[in-house]
């Protein structure tokens, strides 16, 4: 009788322990479900501590272990406290750009345009945090048979005019000047002829009346 009572007591305690375990599990989930703080991130039913800048989440937290963070690999970075599992790749400066600020575990690299180059699209003409632009050297006007009329900038190429175009412009100006001179001479001659005709008619009229 005593042995049977002992078995029932053991079973009751096991059932009670199981119920408490289930309640405790749901209690943790319920407590974690509303929202996480600014220095935490959601991982399933848990609010895990975020990893600082320069570190990524290697393993999420559990009921018995905190978040495991690992340092960002070389040539990658992560700026702020977050639950990111991957670090971002550092920007690589393209041809025509030089490194203004090197990449660190907590910040991206910055690039700037080299002297003598221009980039096709430069919202910020001094600094590019994302080097996705195509940069080219300024055109050397002598190499294309011309002279420079406007120097290049960070966003535009040099403006050149060829010697052939210069010759045509000079010829055009000379022809225009000649046409003005000829036109002036024509009107002067026409005026002289009109004056002579007027004088002739005057003398003829005067002679007839006499």
Secondary structure by P-SEA (a helix, b strand, c coil): caaaaaaaaaaaaaaaaaaaaaaaaaaaaaaaccccccccccccccbbbbbcccccccccccccccbbbbcccccbbbcccccccbbbbcccccccccccccccccbbbbbbbcccccccccccccccccccbbbbcccccccccccccccccccccbbbbcaaaaaaaaaaaaaaaaaaaaaaaaaaaaaaaaaaaaaaaaaaaaaaac
